[in-house]
Amino acid sequence: MKIKKFTNIKFSIFYVIGYLYLKRHMFLLFFIKIIEKTTSLKYTKMANFKNEIKLNKLKNHF
């Protein structure tokens, strides 16, 4: 029973790591949002401005 439990725990850990690996982009976005909230508004405005430039470049490309 102990061996079976251990393998189940091992499998669940791998499952969680795999799930996090698949969802890494979502977690990164969430982490970035937290950073933006904690840092100054100036930084977020700069980031938004950079994003707008990127969007405009994409629009011009298409």
C-alpha positions in Angstrom: 0.0 0.0 0.0 2.8 2.4 0.9 4.5 1.8 -2.5 1.2 2.4 -4.3 0.6 5.6 -2.4 4.1 6.8 -3.2 3.6 6.2 -6.9 0.3 8.0 -6.8 1.9 11.0 -5.2 4.7 10.9 -7.7 2.2 10.7 -10.6 0.1 13.6 -9.1 3.3 15.8 -8.8 4.1 15.1 -12.5 0.5 15.8 -13.4 0.7 19.2 -11.6 4.0 20.1 -13.2 2.6 19.1 -16.7 -0.6 21.2 -16.0 1.5 24.2 -14.9 3.7 23.7 -18.0 0.6 23.8 -20.3 -0.9 26.8 -18.5 2.4 28.7 -18.1 1.2 31.5 -20.4 -1.8 32.1 -18.2 0.3 32.1 -15.1 2.8 34.5 -16.7 0.0 36.9 -17.5 -1.4 36.6 -14.0 2.2 37.2 -12.6 2.6 40.2 -14.9 -0.7 41.7 -13.7 0.4 41.3 -10.1 3.7 43.0 -10.9 1.8 45.9 -12.7 -0.4 46.4 -9.6 2.5 46.4 -7.2 4.7 48.7 -9.3 4.1 52.4 -10.1 1.5 53.6 -12.6 4.3 55.2 -14.7 5.7 51.7 -15.4 2.2 50.3 -16.4 1.6 53.3 -18.6 5.0 52.7 -20.3 4.1 49.0 -20.7 0.6 49.9 -22.2 2.3 52.4 -24.5 4.7 49.7 -25.7 1.8 47.3 -26.2 -0.1 49.9 -28.2 2.9 50.4 -30.5 3.1 46.6 -31.0 -0.6 46.5 -31.8 -0.3 49.4 -34.3 2.7 47.6 -36.0 0.5 44.5 -36.3 -2.4 46.4 -37.7 -0.1 48.1 -40.2 1.3 44.7 -41.1 -2.2 43.4 -42.0 
